[in-house]
């Protein structure tokens, strides 16, 4: 692997050097789930001056307040681009990255996917270890796994500030099937509430105050939250939202602001952008497909570093003006 320079690193630097003034409590940061994997495979990260640097340290020095990490149950059950078992974002990887987050004085947002690999609106498959379990045993497994993860993090003094139960749960949660099979109530609410209650139980046992989050996408956020409320899924503190102009080309920043505002006012929850992304170049530097191929049709920012910077600054301003509490940028690399 050759040197890697991520646009997300540039963006956090722009937060601090911009003319916008965000409130003291507004959270900026990024997802750095792949840093350990990139570095262990010979990759390096550079700052704006081309100097090799540690991304966790750089983000902290430039004012990032929070770093997000994804956790997969047993990613070794999957293979990577080269046909090798995947190990990044397993528990050991998260434990190592969590130490870097806390050592650099930043907050930690943990996204538990409850799967062996990525879950998103199209797929929410449970870990292979849970396939075929009776319902009561499945619920026990969800609770035990959640508390076990938190205990491991607590043992090294790197507890997350936020735990997200699931990732972009749009059409199901912890499903048997590869493709998500839709909602089944109260079966799905029981799974959600089991994980959320496990965090409560951990907090009570350890006198901690980990905030609980759910994670949806902006296209269906209002519908999903209404569905959750009517099916007794409300024991959480934060609504995390994904917003990618590439995947929601018809959504303007004003539209996102209205969604944030309605979510915050209707449900009296904290609302954050857990994931966002904006391409700064259309060039291909390797054999992987670009995660984001365009920036939609509604926004007028150029495909450049400056365009990426201005998008993120404007998005953050819209989020804060409408009652949101933070924006996390996603630096996503498939290994």
C-alpha positions as CSV (number, residue, x, y, z in Angstrom):
1,X,0.0,0.0,0.0
2,X,1.2,3.5,-0.8
3,X,0.7,6.6,1.4
4,X,-2.9,7.4,2.0
5,X,-4.2,11.0,2.4
6,X,-7.9,11.0,3.4
7,X,-10.1,14.0,2.6
8,X,-11.8,13.5,6.0
9,X,-8.5,14.6,7.7
10,X,-8.6,17.8,5.7
11,X,-12.1,18.4,6.7
12,X,-11.6,18.3,10.4
13,X,-8.8,20.8,10.0
14,X,-11.2,23.1,8.1
15,X,-13.6,22.9,11.0
16,X,-11.1,24.6,13.2
17,X,-9.9,27.1,10.7
18,X,-13.3,28.1,9.3
19,X,-15.2,31.3,9.7
20,X,-18.1,29.4,11.2
21,X,-18.3,29.3,15.0
22,X,-20.0,26.2,16.4
23,X,-21.3,26.1,20.0
24,X,-19.1,24.5,22.7
25,X,-21.3,21.4,22.8
26,X,-21.6,20.8,19.1
27,X,-19.7,17.6,18.2
28,X,-17.4,17.2,15.2
29,X,-15.4,14.2,14.3
30,X,-15.1,11.2,12.0
31,X,-15.3,7.4,11.7
32,X,-11.8,6.0,11.8
33,X,-12.7,2.3,11.8
34,X,-10.1,1.4,9.1
35,X,-7.0,3.2,10.4
36,X,-5.5,0.1,12.2
37,X,-6.1,-2.1,9.1
38,X,-4.6,0.4,6.7
39,X,-1.5,0.9,8.9
40,X,-1.1,-2.8,9.6
41,X,-1.0,-3.4,5.8
42,X,1.7,-0.8,5.3
43,X,-0.4,2.2,4.6
44,X,0.5,5.6,6.1
45,X,-1.5,8.8,6.6
46,X,-0.2,12.3,5.8
47,X,-1.2,15.7,7.1
48,X,-1.8,18.7,4.8
49,X,2.0,19.2,4.6
50,X,2.7,15.6,3.5
51,X,4.1,14.6,6.8
52,X,3.3,11.1,8.0
53,X,1.1,11.3,11.0
54,X,-1.1,9.3,13.4
55,X,-4.8,10.1,12.4
56,X,-6.1,9.9,15.9
57,X,-3.5,12.4,17.1
58,X,-4.1,14.6,14.1
59,X,-7.9,14.7,14.6
60,X,-7.5,15.5,18.3
61,X,-5.0,18.3,17.6
62,X,-7.3,19.8,15.0
63,X,-10.3,19.9,17.3
64,X,-12.2,16.7,16.6
65,X,-14.3,15.9,19.7
66,X,-15.5,12.4,18.8
67,X,-14.4,9.3,16.8
68,X,-16.7,6.6,15.7
69,X,-15.8,2.9,15.4
70,X,-17.8,0.0,13.9
71,X,-17.8,-3.4,15.7
72,X,-18.5,-6.6,13.9
73,X,-19.2,-9.8,15.7
74,X,-16.9,-12.3,13.9
75,X,-15.7,-10.7,10.6
76,X,-13.3,-13.6,10.1
77,X,-16.4,-15.4,8.8
78,X,-16.1,-13.1,5.7
79,X,-13.2,-12.7,3.2
80,X,-11.7,-9.5,2.0
81,X,-10.9,-8.2,-1.6
82,X,-7.9,-10.6,-1.7
83,X,-9.8,-13.6,-0.3
84,X,-8.3,-13.4,3.2
85,X,-10.4,-13.6,6.4
86,X,-11.4,-10.1,7.6
87,X,-10.2,-9.1,11.0
88,X,-10.6,-5.3,11.1
89,X,-13.5,-4.1,13.2
90,X,-13.4,-7.2,15.3
91,X,-13.3,-6.7,19.1
92,X,-9.5,-6.7,19.3
93,X,-9.3,-4.1,16.6
94,X,-11.9,-1.9,18.4
95,X,-10.1,-2.3,21.7
96,X,-6.8,-1.1,20.2
97,X,-8.5,1.8,18.4
98,X,-10.4,2.8,21.5
99,X,-7.2,3.2,23.4
100,X,-6.0,5.7,20.8
101,X,-9.2,7.6,21.0
102,X,-9.1,8.0,24.7
103,X,-5.3,8.6,24.8
104,X,-5.9,11.6,22.6
105,X,-8.8,13.0,24.8
106,X,-11.6,12.4,22.4
107,X,-15.1,11.0,22.9
108,X,-15.9,7.5,21.6
109,X,-19.0,6.5,19.6
110,X,-19.3,2.7,19.2
111,X,-21.5,1.3,16.5
112,X,-22.4,-2.3,17.3
113,X,-23.6,-3.9,14.0
114,X,-24.8,-7.2,15.5
115,X,-23.5,-8.9,12.4
116,X,-20.3,-10.4,11.2
117,X,-19.9,-7.6,8.7
118,X,-21.5,-4.4,7.4
119,X,-25.2,-4.0,7.9
120,X,-27.2,-1.3,6.1
121,X,-30.8,-0.7,4.8
122,X,-30.5,-3.7,2.4
123,X,-29.0,-6.2,4.8
124,X,-29.2,-6.9,8.6
125,X,-28.0,-10.5,8.9
126,X,-27.2,-11.7,12.4
127,X,-23.8,-13.2,13.2
128,X,-23.3,-16.8,12.0
129,X,-23.0,-17.8,15.6
130,X,-26.6,-16.9,16.3
131,X,-28.2,-18.5,13.2
132,X,-30.9,-21.0,14.1
133,X,-31.1,-20.0,17.8
134,X,-34.5,-20.2,19.6
135,X,-35.9,-16.7,20.2
136,X,-35.2,-16.7,24.0
137,X,-31.6,-17.9,23.5
138,X,-31.2,-15.3,20.7
139,X,-32.3,-12.5,23.1
140,X,-30.0,-13.8,25.8
141,X,-27.1,-13.8,23.3
142,X,-27.8,-10.2,22.3
143,X,-27.8,-9.1,25.9
144,X,-24.7,-11.1,26.9
145,X,-22.8,-10.0,23.8
146,X,-23.6,-6.3,24.5
147,X,-22.5,-6.5,28.1
148,X,-19.4,-8.5,27.3
149,X,-18.2,-5.9,24.8
150,X,-18.7,-3.1,27.3
151,X,-16.9,-5.1,30.0
152,X,-13.9,-5.6,27.8
153,X,-13.8,-1.9,27.0
154,X,-14.3,-1.0,30.7
155,X,-11.5,-3.3,31.7
156,X,-9.0,-1.1,29.7
157,X,-10.7,2.2,30.8
158,X,-12.0,3.0,27.3
159,X,-15.7,3.0,27.6
160,X,-17.7,4.5,24.8
161,X,-19.6,7.7,25.4
162,X,-22.3,6.6,22.9
163,X,-23.3,3.1,21.9
164,X,-25.4,2.7,18.7
165,X,-27.6,-0.4,18.7
166,X,-27.5,-1.3,15.1
167,X,-26.4,0.5,11.9
168,X,-28.9,2.1,9.4
169,X,-31.7,-0.1,10.5
170,X,-34.3,0.7,7.9
171,X,-36.2,-2.5,7.1
172,X,-35.3,-5.0,9.9
173,X,-32.8,-5.9,12.6
174,X,-30.7,-9.0,13.4
175,X,-32.3,-11.1,10.6
176,X,-31.8,-14.7,9.8
177,X,-31.7,-14.0,6.1
178,X,-28.9,-12.3,4.1
179,X,-31.2,-9.7,2.7
180,X,-33.2,-7.9,5.3
181,X,-36.7,-9.3,5.5
182,X,-38.7,-6.4,6.9
183,X,-40.1,-5.7,10.4
184,X,-41.8,-8.3,12.5
185,X,-43.4,-6.9,15.7
186,X,-43.0,-7.5,18.6
187,X,-40.0,-9.8,17.6
188,X,-37.9,-6.9,16.4
189,X,-38.8,-4.5,19.3
190,X,-37.8,-7.3,21.7
191,X,-34.4,-7.5,20.0
192,X,-33.9,-3.7,20.2
193,X,-35.1,-3.4,23.7
194,X,-32.9,-6.3,24.9
195,X,-29.8,-4.6,23.6
196,X,-30.8,-1.2,24.9
197,X,-31.7,-2.6,28.4
198,X,-28.4,-4.4,28.5
199,X,-26.7,-1.0,28.2
200,X,-28.9,0.2,31.0
201,X,-28.0,-2.7,33.2
202,X,-24.3,-2.2,32.5
203,X,-24.6,1.5,33.4
204,X,-26.4,0.6,36.7
205,X,-23.9,-2.0,37.6
206,X,-20.9,0.2,36.9
207,X,-22.2,3.7,37.8
208,X,-21.6,4.8,34.2
209,X,-23.6,6.9,31.8
210,X,-23.2,5.5,28.3
211,X,-25.8,7.1,26.0
212,X,-27.9,4.8,23.9
213,X,-28.5,5.5,20.2
214,X,-30.3,4.1,17.2
215,X,-29.2,4.7,13.7
216,X,-31.4,5.3,10.6
217,X,-31.0,7.0,7.2
218,X,-32.5,10.4,6.4
219,X,-34.8,9.1,3.6
220,X,-36.9,7.0,6.1
221,X,-36.0,8.6,9.4
222,X,-39.3,10.2,10.2
223,X,-41.2,7.1,9.2
224,X,-38.9,4.7,11.1
225,X,-39.1,6.8,14.3
226,X,-42.9,6.8,14.2
227,X,-42.8,3.0,13.6
228,X,-40.5,2.6,16.6
229,X,-42.6,4.7,18.8
230,X,-45.7,2.8,18.0
231,X,-43.9,-0.5,18.6
232,X,-42.4,0.4,22.0
233,X,-38.9,1.1,20.9
234,X,-38.1,4.4,22.7
235,X,-35.5,3.6,25.3
236,X,-32.7,5.5,23.7
237,X,-31.1,9.0,24.0
238,X,-29.8,9.8,20.5
239,X,-31.2,9.5,17.0
240,X,-28.2,8.9,14.6
241,X,-28.8,9.7,11.0
242,X,-26.9,8.9,7.8
243,X,-26.9,11.5,5.0
244,X,-25.1,11.0,1.7
245,X,-25.9,13.4,-1.2
246,X,-24.9,10.6,-3.6
247,X,-27.6,8.3,-2.3
248,X,-30.2,11.0,-1.7
249,X,-29.7,13.2,-4.7
250,X,-33.1,15.0,-4.3
251,X,-32.4,16.1,-0.7
252,X,-31.1,19.6,-0.1
253,X,-29.4,20.8,3.0
254,X,-32.6,22.7,3.9
255,X,-34.5,19.3,3.6
256,X,-32.0,17.8,6.0
257,X,-32.5,20.7,8.4
258,X,-36.2,20.1,8.5
259,X,-35.7,16.4,9.2
260,X,-33.4,17.1,12.0
261,X,-35.8,19.7,13.5
262,X,-38.8,17.4,13.3
263,X,-37.0,14.5,14.8
264,X,-35.6,16.6,17.7
265,X,-39.0,18.3,18.4
266,X,-41.2,15.3,18.0
267,X,-39.2,12.8,20.0
268,X,-37.3,15.0,22.4
269,X,-34.1,13.1,21.6
270,X,-30.7,14.3,20.7
271,X,-30.1,14.1,16.9
272,X,-26.7,13.7,15.3
273,X,-25.4,13.0,11.8
274,X,-23.6,9.7,12.4
275,X,-22.4,9.3,8.8
276,X,-21.9,11.7,5.9
277,X,-19.6,11.8,2.9
278,X,-18.8,13.9,-0.1
279,X,-16.4,13.1,-2.9
280,X,-13.5,15.5,-3.5
281,X,-12.2,13.7,-6.6
282,X,-13.4,11.3,-9.3
283,X,-10.0,9.8,-9.8
284,X,-9.3,6.1,-9.0
285,X,-6.1,5.4,-7.1
286,X,-6.5,1.6,-6.7
287,X,-8.5,-1.4,-7.8
288,X,-11.4,-0.7,-5.5
289,X,-14.6,0.8,-6.6
290,X,-15.2,4.4,-5.2
291,X,-17.7,4.3,-2.4
292,X,-19.2,7.6,-3.5
293,X,-19.4,8.1,-7.3
294,X,-21.1,11.6,-7.3
295,X,-22.5,14.3,-5.1
296,X,-26.1,14.1,-6.2
297,X,-28.0,16.6,-8.3
298,X,-29.4,19.1,-5.8
299,X,-26.2,20.5,-4.3
300,X,-23.9,22.9,-6.2
301,X,-20.6,22.2,-4.5
302,X,-17.7,21.4,-6.9
303,X,-16.0,18.0,-6.7
304,X,-12.9,19.3,-5.1
305,X,-11.3,19.6,-1.6
306,X,-12.8,23.1,-1.3
307,X,-16.2,21.8,-2.3
308,X,-16.0,19.0,0.2
309,X,-15.0,21.4,2.9
310,X,-17.8,23.8,2.2
311,X,-20.4,21.0,2.0
312,X,-19.4,19.8,5.5
313,X,-19.3,23.2,7.0
314,X,-22.7,24.1,5.6
315,X,-24.2,20.8,6.6
316,X,-22.9,21.3,10.2
317,X,-24.3,24.8,10.4
318,X,-27.7,23.5,9.2
319,X,-27.7,20.6,11.7
320,X,-26.9,22.9,14.6
321,X,-29.3,25.6,13.6
322,X,-32.1,23.0,13.6
323,X,-31.3,21.5,17.0
324,X,-28.8,18.8,16.0
325,X,-25.8,18.1,18.2
326,X,-23.1,17.0,15.9
327,X,-21.7,15.7,12.6
328,X,-19.4,12.8,12.0
329,X,-17.7,12.3,8.7
330,X,-17.2,8.8,7.3
331,X,-13.8,7.9,5.9
332,X,-14.8,4.5,4.5
333,X,-12.3,2.1,2.9
334,X,-13.2,-1.5,2.0
335,X,-10.3,-3.7,2.9
